[in-house]
C-alpha cells in the first residue's frame, strides 16, 4: 500500500458518517458495514490513546 492509498483518520471518520447516513436512510441491511467501520473507529481511538500515553511517559 502506498502513502497515498493509506487510510487516514479523516478518511475513516468521513466513511463513518457516510455509512451511518446510509443505515439511517436504508435500514439495517447495511448495519454489518457500519459495524465494521465502527470497530475500526474504536480501534483507532484506542491506538491514539495508547500513543498519547506512551508520549506522556517518554516525556517524563
C-alpha positions in Angstrom: 0.0 0.0 0.0 1.5 3.4 -1.0 1.4 6.5 1.1 -1.5 8.0 -1.0 -3.5 4.8 -0.5 -3.3 4.6 3.3 -6.4 5.2 5.3 -6.2 8.4 7.2 -8.2 9.4 10.3 -10.1 11.9 8.3 -11.0 9.3 5.6 -12.2 6.9 8.3 -14.4 9.4 10.0 -15.8 10.6 6.7 -16.7 6.9 5.8 -18.2 6.5 9.3 -20.5 9.5 8.7 -21.5 8.3 5.2 -22.3 4.7 6.3 -24.2 6.0 9.3 -26.4 8.0 6.9 -26.9 5.0 4.7 -28.0 2.9 7.6 -30.4 5.7 8.7 -31.8 6.0 5.2 -31.9 2.4 4.1 -32.1 0.4 7.4 -30.4 -2.5 8.9 -29.3 -4.1 5.7 -26.2 -2.0 5.8 -25.6 -2.5 9.6 -22.8 -5.1 9.1 -20.8 -2.5 7.1 -21.5 0.2 9.8 -20.4 -2.3 12.5 -17.1 -2.9 10.7 -16.3 0.8 10.3 -17.4 1.4 13.9 -14.9 -1.2 15.1 -12.2 0.5 13.0 -13.0 3.9 14.5 -12.9 2.4 18.1 -9.6 0.7 17.3 -8.1 4.0 16.0 -9.3 5.7 19.2 -7.6 3.1 21.4 -4.4 3.3 19.3 -4.3 7.1 19.5 -4.9 6.9 23.3 -2.0 4.5 23.7 0.3 6.6 21.6 -0.6 9.6 23.7 0.1 7.7 26.9 3.5 6.5 25.6 4.4 10.0 24.6 3.5 11.3 28.0 5.5 8.6 29.8 8.5 9.2 27.5 8.4 12.9 28.2 8.6 12.4 31.9 
